[in-house]
């Protein structure tokens, strides 16, 4: 799949609209492609939000579906323009070689809310540079020292979504992390002390809700892997789930399955400690294990 070099939300809006228009017209993918003298693969990519939509192709489809001079046509062309913007992560194109990470960063940049669960590491957006560096350093000799620094820099850039975004309010983060992540030794005792201090401090921000899933609670179905549920404010935009593994990200967008994951995360939140209780546990672990 081609790398995601810009915003995904406008592409998904274009894709959903073009699929709906074709369904309403009663035409097959092959029939529309043949009439417009474009390949079925190009039309399929447009209808599946893959690649960068070209204004000429979308204009041709607007004429084909006879929606010229309508608000829908105007929106489609506006989305084409928006989709052509370069994402900040393209500056790290060599660093984002992990399959699906570029798309993950695009969704993270555009979502209104990110509901995440992590085990056995702490949430990326709440990590200190030293913690991230220590984590990445365990990948040697696959990554050089320079590559590790580039990866740490990428993680630092990602944190901007929590404080400032162009034309958008900061991302709201609802994070559940397993208690094992607080006790997992990463780097040095000093690194862990500073990291847990940072968790306590950042978790008091108005747009950040951090909860700890404690050892004392029985395990839940969806707590064996890390994932992010991205939620969007506009009703045009469907929520999406990204499951994170060592091999990359797997995205889920089937409506029913996405709905299930929202329920899974709500169950994790309900079973976890309240934010103040979570901070108290973090302090307790910091003092007992890394003090």
Buried (B, 14 or more C-beta within 10 A) or exposed (E): EEBBBBBBBBBBBBBBBBBEBBEEEEBEBEEBBBEBEBEBEBBEBBBBBBBEBBEEBBBBBBEBBEBEEEEBBEBBBEBBEBBBEEBBBBEBEEBBEBBBBBBBBBBBBBBBBBBBBBBBBBBBBBBBBBBBBBBBBEEEEEBEEEBBBBBBBBBEBBBBBBEEEEEEEBBBBBBBBBBBBBBBEBBEEEBBBBBBBBBBEBBEBEBBBBBBBBEEBEEBEBBEEBBBBBBBEEEEBBBBBBBBEEEBBBBBEEEEEBEBBBEBBEBBBEBBBEBEEBBBBBBEBBEEBBE
